[in-house]
Amino acid sequence: MPDPRNLVDAGTRHYGRFGARPANVNPLDEFGGLTRVLRGLRLKEWIGFTLLHPDWYASLIMQDAHYLASSEFYAYDRARGALHQHAANARGGSLGLPADLLGGSRCAFRRGGYALAYEFAQASGRHRLRFDIAATAKAPAVSGELELDAAAATAPLSVSSRLPGGGRMYTHKAVFPVEGTLRVGDAEVVFDGEHDLAILDEHKSLLPYRTSWLWGTFAAPSAAGVVGANFADRAEVPGEQEESCIWSPTAAEPLADITFTPESDDPAAPWRIRSADGRLDVLFEPEGRKVVEHQLGILAIDYFQAFGTYTGTLRTAGATHTVSGVHGVCESMRARL
């Protein structure tokens, strides 16, 4: 079947793995009337990036839970062992994250000294990330502009799936060469498109009230092109596609049945991550983590994203790739949303 132009056509949602992101992704188009309004209160949307650089670990996100919108940025200076974090909140439903992400859209989060903006070009253009975050008592100022080369991106991971309890998930992920300069306090971090990368993570999902997942991603350049992986373990409906893949230089090859096994309860302990078919077999060694914990009555979040390195093997249709000390992230979410 050809890839759908819209995630939802005439009230009917498409499910499966797509070869490209639908031009329009609005999960609420499946519903009408009061049901659409109520489902809108359950919609969780975010657009985030993991930045892959040999000397810095960095991640950024804009997210809208429709009762609260927020944005976060962190950068970890490996040489100094210093983690710098910024965050800001806004009114739920105020972000307007685009349904036509790759059609020349823009979105921004601006709030009291915190400004983060995305500008998405057409598929052959260059996406831009702009930073203008003031210093706080706990973290230095952040500024700069990065460009992502859309023409040289990996094949996308684009998945629409049913979730237990009547939920729905849509995600779009891809890896881009990235270049530009990011200033963090007195440090100037220069990204080179020949070897530095950015991993896009977009979600527009109707998640169950009790939600949990384990997720990780990494990527690295090779002589043939980018190789990497995206992998998750969450409650699934049997037969539905998972948001997991191996990126080869030419494809996003489906991956499923992922297990995450920490070597101990120590937060700094390595994690062994494997797929049941053995095509993914890596060890993640964390260097640090960002933690978010909230207890708000019926709402709660217990989350961490660890940053560190991956070592192991990826088996694609055409080759076996060995990775060693490749930067990536691994996260755990347990929430009542």
N, C-alpha and C positions, 0 to 999 in steps of 0.2 A: 504494500500500500504506500502511496506517496505520503510524505510528511504533511500534516495539516497546516494550513495557514494560520488558523486560530486554535487555541487550546480547547475552546468550546465553540461549536457551531450549532446554531438553532436550538440551544438549550441542551445539547448533547456533548458531553466531555469526551475527549480522546485520551486513551491510555496506552502506555507502552514506552519503548525507547524510540526517540526520534533522531533522524540524521542531522537535524538543525533545530534551533529554537524556533517555535512558532512565532510569526510576526506579532501576534497579539496574545498575551497571556493574562487573562483575568478570570480566576476561578469562580468569581461570583456570577459570571454570565450563565452558569448552569441553573441559576435559581431566579425566581421572581417574587414580587410582593414582599410580604412580611418575612418569608423564609430567607430571601436575599438579605434583608436588613439584619436578621439574627445571625446568619452565616457570616456576614461582614464583621460582626463582633468577635468571631472566632478566627478570622484570617490573620495569619502571621506572615509578614513579609520582611525580607532583608536582602541587602546586596553588600557583600563583603569581599575583601581581597587579602590573601596571604602574600607577602612580599618576600622573595627568596634572594638573599644576598649573603656572600660569605662571611661578612663581619657583623651583620645586624640581623636580628629576627624582628619582623614587624607584621602587624595585622590591623585592619581597619574595617569598620562596619557601620552601615545605617540600617536600623530595624524599626518596624512599626507593628506593634502588637494590637493596635486599635483601641487599647485602653491606656497605652503609654508608648511614645516613640522615643528612641534614644540613639546615640552614636558613641562609639568607642574607638580609641586608637592606642596601640602600645608599640613601643620599640625597645628592644633589648640590645644593649651594647656588649658584645661578647668580650671585647678586650678589657673593659672595666667591670664586667659583671653587674651592670646597672640596668634596671627595668624602669622605663618611663611610661606613665599611663595618663591618659586624658579621657574624660567622659562627659556627656551632657544629655539632658532629657528635654522632651517637648511634649506637646499635647498629642494624644493618640489620634491617629488618622490624619495628621497634619503633613506627613512627608510627601505623599503623592508619588510613591515609587512607581516608575513607568511600566505600563503594560507592554509597550513596544520598545523594549530595552535597546535593541540594536538598530533602531531606525532613526538615529540622530537625536536621541532623547537626552535630557539633562535632569539631574536632581541634586539637591543640596541640603545640608543641615547647618543652620546658622543659629547660634544661641549664645549670647553673652561672652564673647571672646573665643568662641569655638566655631570654626567654619571648615567644613569639608564639602567638596563638590566633585561630582562625577559628570563627565561629558562623554557620551557614547557616540561614536561615528558609525557609518555604514560598515559592512563587513570588510571592506578593503581599506578602511581608513585607520586613524590612530585615536584611541580612546585617551582621555586625560583625567588624571586625579590631581586635585588642587588642595593644598593644605594651608591653613592660616589659623593656628591655635596659639593663644596667648600663654605665657608662663603662668604657673600657679605656685602656691607655696610648696607643692610636692613634686612638680615636674617642670622641665624647661619648655620654652616655646618651640613650636614645630611649624615649619613653613616649607614651601617648595612646590614643584610640579613634576609629575611623572607622566610619561607617554607610553601607552601599550600598543604594540604593533598588531592590529587585528588581522592583517593579511598573512602574518606568520604564525597565527595561533594554532594550537592543536585542534584536532577534531573535537567537537563538543560532546559533553555528557548531558543529554537532555532527556529527562525521565518524568513521566506522569503515572502515579500509582494510587491505588486505593489503600487506605490504612485501616487497622482495626477500629471498631466503634463508629464507623461511618465517616472517618476522616479521609482527607485527600492530600497528596503531596505532589508538588511540581518543583523540580530543581533544574538549573542550568549551570554547568561548570565548564571552564576551559582554561588553558594555560597560555600566557602571552609573554613574548620578550618585552622587557621594560627598560626604559632609559630615562634619565633626568637626575635631578638633585633634590634630596630631602635634607633639610637642616633641622637637627635636633639639638637645641642649646648651642654649644660651641662646636659641635661636630657637623661636618658636611659629608653626607653619605651619597656617593655618586653611583648611580645604576648604569650599567653598560648592557645594551641590548644583545651583545654577543653571548653573554653568559648569565645575566640576571633575569629573573622571571617573576611574574605575578599570576596567581591562581584566583580566578573569579568564582564566587559562590553566590548564586542567586536562588532564593526560595520564595515561593508563593503558595503557602500550604494551609490547609484547614486541619490543625493538629488536635488530637484528643486532649481532654482536660489533663489527664495524667500522661505525661510525655517523657520518654527517656531515649537516649541514644548514645552510642560511642561512634566516633568519626575521626578519620585522619586523612591527610593528603600530603604529597610531596611531588617534586618534579625536578629534573636536571637536564641540562643540554647534553647531547652526545654528537658524535661525528655525523650520524644519520639524521638527527633531529631530536626533539624533546621526548624524553621518556619519563613516566611517572605513574601515579596511581591515586585514585580517590576511593575510599572504602568506608562502609558504615555497617553497624549492627543495631537494628531497631526492631520493634515488633512489626511484623509484616502479615499481610493477607496472603495465604498460599497461592502461588502462581503469579503474583505481581512482580514487576521488575524492581530491582533494588538500585539505590543510587551509588553504585560501585562500578569502577572500570579500571583497566590498565590503559594508560596512554602510550601507544607506540608512535613512532614518527609519522605514521599515516592514518591512524584510527584510534577511536575510543572503544576498546574491546570489552564486552560485557564481563562483569565479575559478580560473584554471588557467594553467599554462605561464608561470611567473614567471622573469625573469632579473634578477640582481643584478650590476651592473657598476661597480666602483670606478673613480674617475677616475685613480688612481695607486696606488702601493704605500705611500704615506704613510698612517699610521694615522688621520690627521685629514682625509683626502681625502673629498669627498662621494661618495655612491653613487647611480647612476641605477637605478631599479627600475621595471620595466615588465612588463605581461602581454602575451602574444602578440597578443591581440585589441585592445590599446590602451585598454582600459577603465580600467586602472591605469597612470599615468605620473607618477612623482614623483621628486624629488631629495631624498635624505636628507643633511643636513649635521650631522655629529657635533660635540658640544661636549666629550665625554670618553668614557671607557669603563671598565668593570669587567672585570678579567682573572682567569681561573682556569686555572692550568697545573699538572698533576700527572703525574709519571712513576712508576708503581708496578709495574714489571715488565710483566706481561701486560695491566695496566690503565693507561690513559693518557687525559688530557683536555687539549685545547688549545681554550680557549673564551674568547670575549669578548662582552660586550654593550655596544654603544655607545648613548649617549643623546644626543638632539639634536632637530632639527626637520625636518619634511617640508613640501615645497612642490610643487604640481603639480595634476593633475586626476584626478577619479574620475567615470566615466560609469556611472550606474545605469540601470535600465529607464525611469525617469521623468525624469531630469534629469542635467545635467553639473554637478559640484560642483568649485569651485576651493578649494584649501587653501593657506594661506601661513603659514609659521612655526609649524606645528602640532607639539606635543610628541609624541615617540614613541621607539621603540627599534629597533635592528637588531642581530642577533647572528649569530655564526658558531660552530659546534661541529664539532670533529673529535675523535673518541674511539674508544678500544677499551674496551668496557664488558663 
